[in-house]
Amino acid sequence: MLNSIDLFAGIGGIRLGFDRAFGKKLKTVFISEWDEHAQKTYNANFGSKVEIAGDITKINEADIPSFDICLAGFPCQAFSLAGQRKGFSDDYKGMSRGTLFFDVIRICERHKPKVIFCENVKGLKIHDKGRTFEIIKGELKAIGYNVFAEVLNSRDFGVPQNRERIYIVAFREDIDCSKFHFPESTDSTKRIKDILEQQVSAKYYLSERYLETLRRHRARHEAKGHGFGYEIRGRDDVAGAIVCGGMGRERNLLVDKPKKKLVPVTHIKGEINKEGVRKMTPREWARLQGYPDTFKLSLSDVHLYKQLGNSVSVPVIEAIAKRIRKYLLYSPYERSQEKRYFKGNFRKKTH
């Protein structure tokens, strides 16, 4: 049995991918997530055997149970191409999101897990002309890890979403990982039509007035040469990356004409548009991220869109985790050697 911790857990997408890859060989012993609404979705799907801790910056690393795998999807907004890209200086509601990676370092330096796994936006690799990424790799190497990193696209792993993310796998230096490599594409055939719901509420259909507002908005930007605005995807297309704010939903609109006239179920301005243009539903977003339909989505739409846009593509995580798994299930002799190494190095670090 291997133990894992889930930092910046969100709704548990990284954990779900590792659980699928390791099965009963993996046990989550610590969880940290500061957003209360994300905690609710996480608990609804994984249970509450392990209480979710809040702000990781206020948690003493000595109070965290011993673990073998650190899962850390540390906040990406500080490095996103779509944001202000403030990096390590990013501050949000009094929380320096850019520096939260260093909490991963202090925790892992104390516990020396076998593997540290991180996920972030691909912009991390080029942020500050690559210096930010070099700092991150340097910190991991400084505490005794060999680092592998790769940008992978979700559309190559069985979900119809064009979502490029960087994945970092750091093995403790006593583990022979010289032959490790990231997975190749497993399935690039999926399209939007494969994730659509059959029955969709009228509330997801745009009003005539709002659709016209989007058209004017795009026209203004196109006139300035910006090329910014809503986008209608075809059923045989691949969705654009889903994101939690701004035009996240409007960049993945669909034409899905209902079989009968729809009556508004929310307070909208004007009638429902006659072209059948609608937003994707939260369940469709969950499918775009590779979550099974058994995954509970019990909160309001506003929270679910944010959570799913911030989440990870589970099939990509699972494919990487299966590669990692090969290097962690040792023979009894190898485990005894590893234990001897750990004790010696821990003594050196702490005395």
C-alpha positions in Angstrom: 0.0 0.0 0.0 1.3 3.5 -1.0 0.1 6.6 0.7 -0.6 9.9 -1.2 -1.5 13.5 -0.3 -3.7 15.7 -2.4 -2.7 19.3 -2.3 -4.7 22.1 -4.0 -7.1 19.2 -4.5 -10.0 21.1 -6.3 -12.7 18.6 -6.9 -10.3 15.6 -6.9 -9.5 15.1 -10.6 -5.8 14.3 -10.0 -6.7 11.9 -7.2 -9.3 10.2 -9.4 -6.7 9.6 -12.1 -4.2 8.1 -9.7 -6.9 6.0 -8.0 -7.8 4.5 -11.3 -4.2 3.7 -12.1 -3.2 2.3 -8.7 -6.5 0.8 -7.5 -6.3 -0.5 -4.0 -2.6 0.0 -3.9 -3.0 3.7 -3.1 -4.5 5.4 0.0 -5.1 9.2 0.3 -4.0 10.2 3.8 -4.1 14.1 3.6 -6.1 16.6 1.5 -5.8 20.3 1.3 -8.2 22.6 -0.6 -9.1 26.2 0.5 -12.3 26.7 -1.6 -15.4 25.7 0.5 -17.5 24.9 -2.6 -14.8 22.7 -4.1 -14.6 20.9 -0.8 -18.3 20.1 -1.0 -18.0 18.5 -4.4 -14.9 16.6 -3.3 -16.6 15.2 -0.2 -19.7 14.3 -2.2 -17.5 12.0 -4.4 -14.8 10.7 -2.2 -16.4 10.7 1.2 -15.1 12.4 4.3 -12.9 9.8 6.0 -10.0 12.3 5.7 -11.0 15.8 6.8 -10.1 18.4 4.2 -7.5 20.9 5.5 -7.8 24.5 4.3 -5.0 27.0 3.6 -1.9 25.0 3.0 0.3 27.9 4.0 -0.9 27.6 7.6 -0.3 23.9 7.9 2.9 22.7 9.5 4.6 20.1 7.4 5.3 18.0 10.5 1.6 17.6 11.0 1.1 15.9 7.7 1.1 12.0 7.8 4.0 10.2 6.0 3.3 9.7 2.3 4.8 8.2 -0.8 3.2 10.3 -3.6 2.5 14.1 -3.5 -0.2 15.2 -5.9 -0.1 19.0 -6.4 -2.1 20.9 -9.0 -0.8 24.2 -7.7 -2.7 27.3 -8.8 -2.2 28.1 -12.5 -3.6 31.6 -12.7 -0.3 33.2 -12.0 1.3 31.7 -15.1 -1.7 31.5 -17.5 -1.4 33.0 -20.9 -5.0 34.2 -20.5 -4.2 36.0 -17.2 -1.8 38.7 -16.1 1.0 36.2 -15.7 2.4 37.8 -12.6 4.2 34.5 -11.6 5.7 34.4 -8.2 4.5 37.9 -7.4 0.9 37.1 -8.1 -1.5 38.1 -5.3 -5.1 37.2 -5.1 -7.3 38.1 -2.1 -4.2 38.3 0.1 -3.0 34.9 -1.1 0.2 34.8 -3.1 -0.8 32.1 -5.6 2.5 32.2 -7.5 4.5 31.2 -4.4 2.3 28.2 -3.4 4.7 25.9 -5.2 7.2 26.5 -2.4 4.7 25.0 0.1 5.0 21.8 -2.0 8.8 22.0 -1.6 8.8 22.5 2.1 6.3 19.6 2.7 8.2 17.3 0.4 11.6 18.2 1.8 10.3 17.1 5.2 8.7 13.8 4.1 10.8 12.8 1.1 8.0 11.1 -0.9 9.0 8.7 -3.8 7.2 10.9 -6.4 6.0 14.5 -6.7 3.4 15.0 -9.4 2.4 18.5 -10.5 0.1 19.9 -13.2 -0.1 23.4 -14.6 -0.8 25.6 -17.6 1.6 25.2 -20.5 2.4 28.9 -20.1 4.4 27.9 -17.0 7.2 26.6 -19.3 7.7 30.0 -21.0 6.8 32.4 -18.2 9.4 35.0 -17.6 11.4 33.7 -20.6 11.6 30.3 -19.0 13.2 31.4 -15.7 10.2 30.5 -13.6 10.2 26.9 -14.9 14.0 26.7 -14.3 13.4 27.8 -10.7 10.8 25.1 -10.2 13.0 22.4 -11.6 15.9 23.7 -9.6 14.0 23.5 -6.3 12.9 20.0 -7.0 16.5 18.9 -7.8 17.8 20.7 -4.7 15.7 18.5 -2.4 16.8 15.3 -4.2 14.6 14.6 -7.2 15.1 13.8 -10.8 12.6 15.9 -12.9 10.6 15.0 -16.0 8.2 17.4 -17.7 6.0 17.3 -20.8 3.2 19.3 -22.4 0.3 17.0 -23.3 -3.0 17.7 -25.0 -6.2 16.2 -23.5 -7.6 15.6 -27.0 -5.0 12.8 -27.4 -6.4 10.9 -24.4 -10.0 10.1 -25.1 -11.7 13.4 -24.5 -12.7 15.9 -27.2 -11.1 19.0 -25.7 -8.1 20.9 -27.0 -6.4 21.4 -23.6 -2.7 21.6 -23.4 -1.1 21.4 -19.9 2.3 20.8 -18.5 2.8 17.8 -16.3 5.8 17.5 -14.0 6.9 14.1 -12.5 9.8 14.2 -10.0 11.2 10.9 -8.8 13.3 10.7 -5.6 16.9 10.3 -6.7 17.3 6.7 -5.3 14.6 5.5 -7.6 15.9 4.2 -11.0 13.7 6.2 -13.3 16.1 6.6 -16.3 13.7 4.8 -18.6 10.6 6.9 -17.6 8.8 8.6 -20.4 5.4 10.2 -20.7 2.6 8.3 -22.4 1.8 8.6 -26.1 -1.7 9.3 -27.4 -4.2 6.7 -26.4 -7.3 7.9 -28.3 -7.7 11.0 -30.5 -11.0 10.0 -32.1 -13.5 11.5 -29.7 -15.6 14.5 -30.8 -18.2 16.8 -29.2 -21.0 14.6 -30.3 -19.7 11.8 -28.0 -20.2 13.8 -24.8 -23.6 15.5 -25.5 -26.6 15.0 -23.2 -29.8 13.8 -24.8 -32.2 15.9 -22.8 -31.1 19.5 -22.0 -33.0 22.1 -20.0 -34.2 25.3 -21.6 -32.0 27.2 -19.2 -28.9 26.4 -21.2 -30.3 28.0 -24.4 -29.4 31.6 -25.1 -32.0 34.3 -25.4 -32.3 36.2 -28.7 -31.1 39.4 -27.0 -28.0 37.8 -25.4 -27.0 36.1 -28.7 -27.3 39.4 -30.4 -25.1 41.0 -27.7 -22.4 38.4 -28.3 -22.5 39.0 -32.1 -22.0 42.8 -31.6 -19.2 42.1 -29.1 -17.4 39.9 -31.6 -17.9 42.3 -34.4 -16.3 45.1 -32.3 -13.2 43.1 -31.6 -12.9 41.8 -35.2 -13.1 45.4 -36.4 -10.0 46.1 -34.3 -8.3 43.0 -35.5 -8.5 41.2 -32.2 -10.5 38.1 -33.3 -12.1 37.8 -29.8 -15.6 36.6 -29.1 -18.0 33.7 -28.9 -17.6 30.5 -30.9 -20.1 27.9 -32.1 -18.6 24.4 -32.3 -19.8 21.7 -34.6 -20.7 18.2 -33.4 -17.8 16.8 -35.2 -15.4 19.4 -33.8 -13.1 19.2 -30.7 -14.0 21.7 -27.9 -11.7 24.5 -27.0 -10.2 24.5 -23.5 -12.9 25.1 -20.9 -12.0 27.8 -18.4 -13.7 29.0 -15.3 -14.3 32.7 -16.1 -14.9 35.3 -18.7 -16.0 33.8 -22.0 -15.4 30.2 -20.9 -18.9 29.0 -21.8 -19.4 31.2 -24.8 -16.3 29.9 -26.6 -17.9 26.4 -26.7 -21.5 27.1 -27.8 -23.5 24.5 -29.8 -26.3 24.5 -32.2 -28.7 21.9 -30.8 -32.2 22.6 -32.0 -34.8 21.1 -29.7 -37.6 18.9 -31.0 -40.2 21.1 -29.4 -40.6 24.8 -28.6 -38.8 25.6 -25.4 -40.3 27.7 -22.6 -37.9 29.8 -20.5 -37.4 28.4 -17.0 -35.2 31.3 -15.9 -35.6 35.1 -16.1 -34.1 35.9 -19.4 -34.4 39.1 -21.5 -36.3 38.2 -24.6 -37.2 34.8 -26.1 -35.1 31.8 -26.5 -33.1 32.0 -29.7 -34.7 30.2 -32.7 -31.4 28.9 -34.0 -31.0 26.5 -31.1 -27.7 28.0 -29.8 -26.9 26.8 -26.3 -24.2 26.5 -23.8 -22.8 23.1 -22.8 -24.1 21.8 -19.6 -22.0 21.1 -16.5 -22.3 17.4 -17.1 -21.0 17.9 -20.6 -18.1 19.9 -19.2 -17.4 17.0 -16.8 -17.4 14.6 -19.7 -14.9 16.9 -21.5 -12.6 16.5 -18.5 -13.1 12.7 -18.5 -15.2 12.4 -15.3 -17.6 9.5 -15.3 -21.3 10.2 -15.2 -21.3 8.7 -11.7 -19.3 11.7 -10.5 -21.8 13.8 -8.4 -22.4 17.4 -9.5 -24.7 18.6 -6.8 -23.9 22.3 -6.5 -25.3 25.2 -8.6 -24.1 25.7 -12.1 -22.1 28.8 -11.3 -19.9 26.8 -8.9 -19.7 23.7 -11.2 -18.5 25.7 -14.2 -15.8 27.2 -12.1 -14.7 23.9 -10.6 -14.7 22.0 -13.9 -12.9 24.8 -15.7 -10.2 24.7 -13.0 -10.0 21.0 -13.0 -7.8 18.5 -14.9 -8.5 16.0 -17.6 -8.7 12.7 -15.7 -7.7 10.3 -18.5 -4.4 12.2 -19.0 -3.6 11.9 -15.3 -4.5 8.2 -15.3 -2.2 7.6 -18.3 0.7 9.3 -16.6 0.0 7.6 -13.3 0.1 4.2 -14.9 3.7 5.0 -16.1 4.6 6.2 -12.6 3.2 3.0 -11.0 5.8 0.8 -12.7 8.6 2.5 -10.8 7.0 2.4 -7.3 5.9 -1.2 -6.8 9.2 -2.8 -5.7 10.4 -6.2 -4.4 10.9 -6.6 -0.6 14.7 -6.3 -1.1 14.3 -3.0 -3.0 12.0 -1.6 -0.3 14.6 -2.5 2.4 17.3 -0.6 0.4 15.0 2.3 -0.1 14.2 2.4 3.6 17.9 2.5 4.5 18.5 5.4 2.0 15.6 7.4 3.4 16.8 7.1 7.1 20.3 8.1 6.2 19.3 11.2 4.2 16.6 12.3 6.6 19.2 12.3 9.4 21.5 14.4 7.3 18.8 16.9 6.5 17.5 17.3 10.0 20.6 17.2 12.2 
